[in-house]
Amino acid sequence: MAERTTCLVVGGGPAGMVLGLLMARAGVEVTVLEKHADFLRDFRGDTVHPSTLQLLDELGLAEEFARLPHTKLEQVVFPTGDGGTVTVGDFRRLPVPYPYIAMTPQWDLLDLLADAGRRERRSRCGCRPR
Ligand SMILES: Cc1cc2nc3c(=O)[nH]c(=O)nc-3n(C[C@H](O)[C@H](O)[C@H](O)COP(=O)(O)OP(=O)(O)OC[C@H]3O[C@@H](n4cnc5c(N)ncnc54)[C@H](O)[C@@H]3O)c2cc1C
């Protein structure tokens, strides 16, 4: 089946999916080509960092992300030999809107970005998401 597009992004990782979304929002007809059938392609971690959370907020996707199953990592604390603990990191002290690491699989984040991209497509041309 022949398909035409204006802009082709090769690779549906975080970079490709965000680029595709930004271009769609800018009104560019864009297709993101991912060689795997879904985002479960292989393990790519599960930490979503404060700067990414801020980016999602700026994209208007913070509430949607908050609905994904996730836990919040606010501190990194290790036990010491004497029964105490030592704190080696405390994200709560960061002067940012989301001072924690969200623990959620990368494929959930990619699904969220893909859904947001499909909504842009639907709103511009009346297409149904896949
Ligand atoms: C084991 C592991 C754990 C990690 N843990 C974390 C973590 O906890 N937190 C964190 O923030 N980062 C983590 N990272 C890093 C993070 O996964 C990468 O920084 C991020 O995935 C890079 O995004 P990207 O879009 O540039 O590339 P990629 O995620 O590599 O995406 C590239 C995509 O292109 C596709 N592709 C390649 N060639 C083609 C082709 N010819 N045609 C079509 N599609 C193609 C691939 O299938 C892939 O989906 C981890 C990485 C690894 C490997």
The ligand as a MOL file (V3000), in Angstrom:
LIG
                    3D

  0  0  0     0  0            999 V3000
M  V30 BEGIN CTAB
M  V30 COUNTS 53 58 0 0 0
M  V30 BEGIN ATOM
M  V30 1 C 18.6650 -0.7970 29.3570 0
M  V30 2 C 18.3790 0.6850 29.3030 0
M  V30 3 C 17.8100 1.3200 30.4010 0
M  V30 4 C 17.5440 2.6920 30.3660 0
M  V30 5 N 16.9590 3.2910 31.4520 0
M  V30 6 C 16.5820 4.5790 31.3860 0
M  V30 7 C 15.8440 5.1740 32.4370 0
M  V30 8 O 15.5040 4.5260 33.4270 0
M  V30 9 N 15.5080 6.4750 32.3240 0
M  V30 10 C 15.8560 7.2230 31.2170 0
M  V30 11 O 15.5080 8.4090 31.1770 0
M  V30 12 N 16.5420 6.6810 30.2000 0
M  V30 13 C 16.9040 5.3870 30.2560 0
M  V30 14 N 17.5940 4.8180 29.2270 0
M  V30 15 C 17.9650 5.6610 28.1000 0
M  V30 16 C 16.7720 5.9030 27.2100 0
M  V30 17 O 16.1110 4.6840 26.9420 0
M  V30 18 C 17.2970 6.5460 25.9280 0
M  V30 19 O 17.9490 7.7590 26.2580 0
M  V30 20 C 16.1800 6.8250 24.9720 0
M  V30 21 O 15.4630 5.6450 24.6430 0
M  V30 22 C 16.7530 7.4500 23.7030 0
M  V30 23 O 15.6670 7.8040 22.9010 0
M  V30 24 P 15.8180 7.9030 21.3510 0
M  V30 25 O 14.4440 8.1970 20.8160 0
M  V30 26 O 16.9180 8.8310 20.9960 0
M  V30 27 O 16.3230 6.4700 20.8480 0
M  V30 28 P 15.6500 5.0330 21.0240 0
M  V30 29 O 14.8420 4.9260 22.2540 0
M  V30 30 O 16.7560 4.0660 20.8110 0
M  V30 31 O 14.6340 4.9570 19.8170 0
M  V30 32 C 15.0250 4.6720 18.5140 0
M  V30 33 C 13.8810 3.8980 17.8760 0
M  V30 34 O 14.1610 3.7580 16.5000 0
M  V30 35 C 13.7430 2.4670 16.0890 0
M  V30 36 N 14.4800 2.1890 14.8550 0
M  V30 37 C 15.8010 1.9870 14.7220 0
M  V30 38 N 16.1250 1.8010 13.4240 0
M  V30 39 C 14.9530 1.8960 12.7410 0
M  V30 40 C 14.6300 1.7930 11.3440 0
M  V30 41 N 15.5580 1.5710 10.4110 0
M  V30 42 N 13.3390 1.9470 10.9870 0
M  V30 43 C 12.3920 2.1950 11.9100 0
M  V30 44 N 12.6440 2.2930 13.2480 0
M  V30 45 C 13.9050 2.1480 13.6520 0
M  V30 46 C 14.0790 1.5750 17.2560 0
M  V30 47 O 13.3270 0.3970 17.2510 0
M  V30 48 C 13.7150 2.4790 18.4320 0
M  V30 49 O 12.3900 2.2850 18.8660 0
M  V30 50 C 17.8680 3.4490 29.2160 0
M  V30 51 C 18.4290 2.8060 28.1030 0
M  V30 52 C 18.6800 1.4430 28.1440 0
M  V30 53 C 19.2730 0.7570 26.9120 0
M  V30 END ATOM
M  V30 BEGIN BOND
M  V30 1 1 1 2
M  V30 2 1 2 3
M  V30 3 2 2 52
M  V30 4 2 3 4
M  V30 5 1 4 5
M  V30 6 1 4 50
M  V30 7 2 5 6
M  V30 8 1 6 7
M  V30 9 1 6 13
M  V30 10 2 7 8
M  V30 11 1 7 9
M  V30 12 1 9 10
M  V30 13 2 10 11
M  V30 14 1 10 12
M  V30 15 2 12 13
M  V30 16 1 13 14
M  V30 17 1 14 15
M  V30 18 1 14 50
M  V30 19 1 15 16
M  V30 20 1 16 17
M  V30 21 1 16 18
M  V30 22 1 18 19
M  V30 23 1 18 20
M  V30 24 1 20 21
M  V30 25 1 20 22
M  V30 26 1 22 23
M  V30 27 1 23 24
M  V30 28 2 24 25
M  V30 29 1 24 26
M  V30 30 1 24 27
M  V30 31 1 27 28
M  V30 32 2 28 29
M  V30 33 1 28 30
M  V30 34 1 28 31
M  V30 35 1 31 32
M  V30 36 1 32 33
M  V30 37 1 33 34
M  V30 38 1 33 48
M  V30 39 1 34 35
M  V30 40 1 35 36
M  V30 41 1 35 46
M  V30 42 1 36 37
M  V30 43 1 36 45
M  V30 44 2 37 38
M  V30 45 1 38 39
M  V30 46 1 39 40
M  V30 47 2 39 45
M  V30 48 1 40 41
M  V30 49 2 40 42
M  V30 50 1 42 43
M  V30 51 2 43 44
M  V30 52 1 44 45
M  V30 53 1 46 47
M  V30 54 1 46 48
M  V30 55 1 48 49
M  V30 56 2 50 51
M  V30 57 1 51 52
M  V30 58 1 52 53
M  V30 END BOND
M  V30 END CTAB
M  END
